[in-house]
């Protein structure tokens, strides 16, 4: 069988089979992950294909470029007080879990911190994409979205510091490079908007993706993985929305979502191929179940207590928000990959993290009896949440979160 036919069958399998299985409450990303695992068990090293690696990189980069575009800083500022309470609790949990890993799991402090991020960081995109079908009202969707995005911002900042903190000189150099990149990206976008876009109508999407990929490569070269640079590029483009409306327009965001949706399955498939046979042990499975039984109820309980006790929210509403924030899929996979390659994470703990994120990603679909779906394109694209912020603010209500476009991370 020639390579072209193999790639065609792979594309068909990753885009069709996972969605067909969603009728059985099986999230599409989990199916892609399992397909990758099955492929490496059957064909071994032959799955280390450069084309799959490239498609996977495009998937994770476009995913976080899209996520950066979806950060609504004005909405976050409106509820800064409550979000600070959530972030303070999140920081305390991250530090506590990292200390336990360092003290009792024989992990270095950097590895322990990354394990903590893997266990506690919500997977924003897959959470937000399910909100409409989970039966949450507008206020509940707003709080789930806001808390997920705030947690993601915190995790990305922590990831950058943790990966560089072992070498103070490298941390200083990388921090300087990040500052230069954050200053330079607006200039690059403005230059493209002045000298290229007027003479190439319709080029906004391709230029946005190109800048996002370059930024992702820069941060990868700095040793902090692709997702940080791609996220920053998306965030900068979002902040330029008023000055360059075509760059982060609803149409451009919708096109980027289409682009990401095509490539993201390759990321999960590739992540599945990186699970070694050594990680598929009863010991790893047992540890994964223990982590799920301990960490997931703790995370749900903490969010429930914040909303129920501190903010006086109803029991049912608080529980819905808490359960909806449970999945950690993308961040757990990214952290597990970094830990395995850079810090020599044991196969047992690696396998436990994979099982943990699989189980907590399944939780909302089982509790609410609705499938996870990374493709929401059957519905017309509604206005961006920012466009509704003024009316909601005047009414004294929490801004309603639109059904799309939403972050995919």
Secondary structure, 3 states (H helix, E strand, C coil): CCHHHHHHHHHHHHHHHHHHHHHHCCCHHHHHHHHHHHHHHHHHHHHCCHHHHHHHHHHHHHHHHHHHHCCCHHHHHHCHHHHHHHHHHHHHHHHHHHHHHHHHCCCCHHHHHHHHHHHHCCCHHHHHCCCHHHCCCHHHHHHHHHHHHHHHHHHHHHHHHHHHCCCHHHHHHHHHHHHHHHHHHHHHHHHHHHHCHHHCCCCHHHHHHHHHHHHHHHHHHCCCCHHHHHHHHHHHHHHCCCCCCCCCCHHHHHHHHHHHHHHHHHHHHHHHHCCCHHHCCHHHHHHHHHHHHHHHHHHHHHHHHHHHHHCCCCHHHHHHHHHHCCCCHHHHHHHHHHHHHHCCCCHHHHHHHHHHHHHHHHHHHHHCCCCCCCCCCCCCCCCCHHHHHHHHHHCCCCCCCCCCCCCCC
